[in-house]
Amino acid sequence: DAYTVMNEFASRNFIVVTTGCMAMDAGLYKDEEGLTVYEKYPDNFDGGCVANLGSCVANAHIHGAAIKVARIFAKRNIRANFEEIADYILNRVGACGLAWGAYSQKAASIATGVNRLGIPVVVGPHGSKYRRAFLGRPYNDEDWMVYDVRTGQRVRIEPAPQDLLVAAETIEEAIPLMAKLCFRPNDTTQGRSIKLTHYIDLSLKYLKRMPDDWHLFVRTEADLPLAKKEALLKELEDKFGWKIDWEKKKILEGPIRSYYAGFNPTNVERLFREGFMTL
């Protein structure tokens, strides 16, 4: 299972990092050419690579990588500023964790640690024994209101990411779920199109059906996967009642919100009053 997940996402140009038991389990499996996942892919921190970081406690480097995104790309202050960094990661960094197999207390604490930073985690069926899950309610508008820093207005966003800690029964259920939990409100149209492509493809591959909620993540026609654009527009019109201008192939009505390139979401109200902490 560990090999299947890593191979699937690395082959789709995701950055894959692994530690501890799952890193060892993945290395035990060889493909038809006799290669392990570590021999098949480079070990860089880059798209299409698989990096084994070491023992379980090396997960701190994964936390650090997410924090550095906020520090390097947004110049955010990382000293005594956890709330703002977690808010940045939750709204912008398309990461998702997986804790599969026997779910120890150490694995539970690691999962909770990345949850605090705004990174969702999928756990195996053993995860339900801890009686804890952080599940979103996509049908409840009030749960998905964020502030747009540029305007100060509250905006209803798509459920992205929908859950923070969720259990999956099988690996076939977990893989499309991980792809789904990589959606973020601040995705560009190109990024959203790629994520939607993976979500739909993985659902068709492992669950043999289209996802029930893929339309929730469409903001504009540019978000749709290019190869399936016309078929998906037809489904949006027929199944979900959206209004489509077929001459221009544009969505006129239907999405939760429209796409705006300058959208700057935050869950922390003080940020648009006091501004961001930068160095």
QUIGIZI-V942233 format. One record per backbone hydrogen bond with DSSP energy under -1.0 kcal/mol. NH is the residue of the N-H (numbers start at 1). CO is the residue of the C=O. E is the energy in kcal/mol with one decimal. If there is no record, write none. Layout:
nh;co;e
NH;CO;E
NH;CO;E
This chain:
nh;co;e
5;1;-2.3
6;2;-2.2
7;3;-3.1
8;4;-2.3
9;5;-2.3
10;6;-2.5
11;7;-2.2
13;10;-1.7
14;9;-2.4
16;49;-2.0
18;51;-2.5
20;54;-2.8
23;19;-1.2
24;20;-1.8
25;21;-2.9
26;22;-2.4
27;23;-1.2
28;25;-1.1
31;35;-2.4
34;31;-2.2
40;36;-1.8
41;37;-1.4
46;44;-1.5
48;14;-1.7
49;46;-1.4
50;42;-2.5
51;16;-2.7
53;18;-2.8
58;55;-1.6
59;56;-1.9
60;57;-1.6
61;58;-2.0
62;59;-1.1
63;59;-1.9
64;60;-2.4
65;61;-2.0
66;62;-1.8
67;63;-2.3
68;64;-2.5
69;65;-1.2
70;66;-1.1
71;67;-1.9
72;68;-3.5
73;69;-2.1
76;70;-2.1
77;277;-3.7
85;81;-1.8
86;82;-2.9
87;83;-2.0
88;84;-2.2
89;85;-2.5
90;86;-2.6
91;87;-1.7
92;88;-1.5
93;89;-1.4
95;93;-2.3
97;120;-2.9
99;122;-2.6
104;102;-1.0
108;104;-2.1
109;105;-2.2
110;106;-2.2
111;107;-2.5
112;108;-2.3
113;109;-2.1
114;110;-2.1
115;111;-1.9
116;112;-2.0
118;115;-1.9
119;114;-2.4
121;164;-2.5
122;97;-2.5
123;166;-2.5
124;99;-1.6
127;124;-1.8
128;125;-1.0
129;126;-1.7
130;127;-1.4
131;128;-1.7
134;165;-1.6
140;137;-2.0
143;140;-1.1
144;141;-1.8
146;155;-2.5
147;266;-2.8
148;153;-2.7
149;264;-2.9
152;148;-3.6
155;146;-3.4
157;144;-2.8
160;158;-2.1
164;134;-2.9
165;134;-1.4
166;121;-2.1
168;123;-2.6
174;170;-1.9
175;171;-2.1
177;173;-1.3
178;174;-2.4
179;175;-1.8
180;176;-2.1
181;177;-2.0
182;179;-1.1
183;180;-1.5
186;91;-1.7
187;184;-1.8
192;188;-2.8
193;189;-2.2
194;190;-2.0
195;191;-2.4
196;192;-2.7
197;193;-2.0
198;194;-2.2
199;195;-2.5
200;196;-2.5
201;197;-2.6
202;198;-2.9
203;199;-1.7
204;200;-2.4
205;201;-2.3
206;202;-2.6
207;203;-2.0
209;203;-1.1
216;213;-1.5
217;214;-1.4
218;215;-1.4
223;220;-2.0
224;221;-1.2
229;226;-1.1
232;228;-2.6
233;229;-2.4
234;230;-2.1
235;231;-1.9
236;232;-2.5
237;233;-1.9
238;234;-2.9
239;235;-2.5
240;235;-1.0
242;236;-2.4
243;253;-2.0
245;250;-3.2
249;245;-1.4
250;245;-1.9
252;243;-2.9
253;243;-1.5
263;260;-2.1
266;147;-1.8
271;268;-1.5
273;270;-1.1
274;270;-3.4
275;271;-1.5
279;75;-1.2
